[in-house]
Amino acid sequence: MLPHAGADTCLFRQVCETGEALKDLAEVVGTKVVPSRVGILFDAQSQWSTEIPTLPTTKLDHWHDVRDWYRAFLDAGLRADVVPLAHEWEQHNLLVLPTLFMLSDSAVRRLERYVRGGGAIVVGYATGIVNDAFQVGLGGYPGAGKGLLRTMLGVSGEEFNILGPDETVELSDGSISWLWQTCLTRIADDAEMLATYTGAGAREWELSGMPAIVAHQYGSGRTWYIGCDVRREDITRFICDQLAPQIGLELGDPRVVSIDRASDTHVFHCVFNRSGTDVELCPTGNPVLLARGSHGHDTVTLHANGALITQSRR
């Protein structure tokens, strides 16, 4: 662990600091991360498929959109789990499908059961365009699941509007789209239109008044379809204004990341400062580790990249 620059370096001092911290974490070894109520689905096949140069645009990037949604949840004071599409995700109350370009019929049927049973999903633009054999479903976009995904979402689109460099389209909720808009020509009678395209860009591309974000009740669950790319700050606002109230998600402190780990007898509350500045906290539980921070009277100040771990009985 000794760097090439030697022992008298910031890097080596950080290595030593980490080693000292690990001694205090013996009790945490063997614990399991408590799952978040939110899952963001990732699929390597979809990432590879968005790299194909013959798509409507070469700027699609599944992993980039997964990362944007993950950071947007952090900006809203919430933590989300990134979950492989092929793994278990039914334990989450809300699922986000960002640019999952490929969706098999079996995956759509699994999602349908999840929503019908009370789950909630957010389906992003360029999701469910083709199945796992790279075949486009007929009848409108998104075509995955032989139309089942469209039924769940309460939407149907006919084409994609792809913007050129330095072009944008504004949404009625203030969001900005700069790449892709799915041209939705039909929405279900019981669907709710949350945002439409508006402004000069929408008029130029004949999108004015066309649905951009649609909510739909399906079975005992709920779906949202976001038919265009939007900025990370727009996603954060959508999470705070739409998703959190509907799902009952409690917004936290966006300056920190909070992760709980549990054993049979204790829960360890881990808090990491992501803000780059000092953050003052009022911790609960018994302290296990304080790295890059200082104690006050009933408070703890976490410095940049600082960490605090406390424990409490289950």
N, C-alpha and C positions, 0 to 999 in steps of 0.2 A: 504493500500500500504506500510505500515511500515514492513520491513523485520524482521525476528526473531532475527537477529544480532543487531537490534537497528537503531537509526537515524544516528549515526556517522559511516556510512558505504558508500562505493562507490555505492552500489546498490541504497540506498535511495537518495543519491545526484543525481544519474541519473534519478530517478523517479521525483525529483523536477525539474530537468533540462527539462525533457519532459513536465511536467505540464506548465512551463513557455513558452515553445515553442508552446504548443497548444493554448495559449491565442492569439498568433500572427497569427493563422491559421483560424480565424473566417471567413475571406473572401473566403477561399478555400472550406469551408463546402458547400456541395450541387453541387460541380462541378463534371464532369465526366472525366474519363481517356480517353485521345485521343488514339484510337487504333493504335497499331504498324502496319506496312505494312507486318509483318511476323507473322504467326500463327503456333504454334506447337500443333498438335492434341494429346489429351490425352483421353484414354478410360479405365474406370475401369474394364470392361469385359476383355480387353486385358491384363491388369495387373494381374488379377486373373488367366487367362488362362496360362500366362507364369510361374505360380507357380506350374503347374501340373507336377508331377515327371516323367511322361512317355514320355515327349517331347525328341527330339534329344539331348538336353542338359538341365541340371537343372540350368544353370547359366544365362538364359534369365531373363531380368528385364526391363519391359516396362518403369516404372517410372524412373529408373536409366538412361535410354537412353534419355528420355524427359529432365531430369535434365542436362545431358551432352550437349545436343543441346542448351538448354537455356543458359548455362554458356558459351558455345562456341560463341554464338552470342554476349554476353557481352564482351568476349575477343576480338571480332572483332570490338567493338565499336558500336554495334547495340542492340536494345531491341526487344525481341519477346514476344508475348502474348501466354500463354498456354491456349488452347481453348478446351473445351469438344467436342468430336466428334459429339455428338447429338445436339450441339447448332449451332448458326449462325457463319459461318467463311468465307462466300463469300466476305466480305469486305476486306479481306487481299489479297495482291498481290502474296504472296508466302506461301505455306503450307508445313510443314514437318511432315512426318508420321514415327516416330521412333518405331520400334518393335510393330506396331499395329497388333498383331498376328491374331486377329479376325476382319474381315471386312465383313459386310453383303452385299448382292447384291445391296440393295438400296443405301448403302453408296458409293459403287463403281460407281454406275450410277450417283450419285450426284457429285462425284469427276470428272467423265468424262465430265459432263456438265460444270463444273467449268474450267477445262483445255481447253476444246474445245472453250470456250468463251474468252480465253486469260489469264487464271490463270496459275500459275506454282506450281509444287509439287516436293518434294524430298521424295522418298520412300526408307526406310531403309531395311536392311536385316531382315528376319523373320517377314515381314509385309505381310498381306493378305494371310497367309498360310491356314487358315480355314475361313468358313463363321460363321454367328452367331449361327448356329446349330452345330458347331464344326465339320463340314464336309469339307474334303479336296477336292478342285476343281481338275478336271482331265485335262490332257493336258500339264502339266508343272507348275513350280512355277514362280511367285506367282499366285495361282489359284483362288483367290477371284473374284467374279463377272462373273463367267463362262467364263473366259478368257479375259474379257474386260480390266482388270488391266494390263495383259501382253501386250495387243494391245497398250494401252496407253504408256507403258514404252518401248515398242520395244524390249523386252527381253523374254527369256524362259529358265528355268533351269530344270535339271533332278534330282538332289540330293543335299544334304547338306554335306559339309565337316566340321566335328567337331574336333577341336584340343584338345589335352590333356594338362595337366599342363606344364608350361614352354616352350610351343611350340608357334611359331609365323610364320606368312607368310607375306612377304613384298610385297607392291604394287609398280608399276613402278613410281608413283608420290611421293614415299618416305613414304607413310603411312604404318602403321603396324597393322595387324589383329591378334588377339590372341584366338578367340573363334569359329567363324562361317563364312564359305564361301559358298554362293550359287553357285553351279556349273552351270554357264550359258553356254549352248551349242548352242543357236541360238540367234542372234540379228537381228533386222530389217535392211534392206538395207539402209534406211535413218537414222539409229541410229549412234551416234558418240561414239566411245570407248575412254573414258578419262583416264582410268588406267587399267592395267592388273596385274596379279600375276607374281612375278618374284623372283629370288634368290633361295637359297638352300631349304628353306621350301616349296616353290612352286614346285620345282622339286621332292621333296620327296613325296608330296601329289598329284602329277600329275596335277598340276594346272597351269603350266608355259604357259604364253601367253593367258590364259583364261580371258575374260572380268571381271573386278571387279566393275568399275564405268562406267555407260552408260548414255548418254544424248539423248533425242529424242524430236523432234518437233511433236506436236499433235494438229491438228486444229490450232487455233490461239494462243495456249499456249505451254508450254515446260515442260518436265519431266526429272528428274534425278533418276536413280536407283543406290543405293549403296548396293552391294550384300554381304557386310561383315561388321563386327564391326570394327571400327577404333578408335584411341585415340582422346581425346578431342582436342589436339593441331592440329591433322589432320583435324578434322571437322572445326576448326577455319580457317585453311589455305584454305580449300575447299570453305568456305563462302567468304573469301576475294578474291580468285582467280577465282571462277566460279560463285557463286550465285550473289554477289554484282554487278559485271559488267553486267551480263545478265538481272537482274531485275531492275537495276538502283538504288541500295541501296547506300546511302552515308555513308561511314564508319565514325564513331565518335571516341571519346577518350575512349579507353578501360579501363582507370583508374576510370571512373565514370559511374554511371547509370543515364540516363536522362529520365524523364517521364513528359509528359505534361498533365495538367488537364484544362478543359475549362468550362466556364460558358457562358451565353448568351452574355456577354460584354467583358470578359477578358480570356486570356490564362495564366495559372500559370506554369512556367517552374521549375521543381523540379530536382535537381541534387544531387546525393549521392556519396560520395567518397567510392569506394570499394577496393582501392589499398593498404590500410594499411600504406601509407605514405602521406605526405603533397602534395596537388595538387593545383597549381595556375591556376585560371580561369579568363577570361575577360567576366563577365556576361553582358547580355543585359536585359533591362527592369528595373522596379523599385523593389528594394528589399522588400520582405515580411518577410523572415525569414533567419537568418544565425545562425546555431547551430554548435558548435565545429569548428569555423573558425575565421578568422580575415580579416579586410579590409586593403587594400593597396591603392596606387594611381591607380585608374581605374581597380584594380584587387581585387580578393578575394582569400584567401588561405584557402582551406578546409583541416582540419586535419583528421586523421583516423576516419572513420565512421561519418564524418561531413556531413551536409546537407545545401543546399542553395535553396531558393525559390524566384523567381522573377515573376513579372506580367507585361503583356503588353496587350494593347487593341487589340481586334479581328479585 
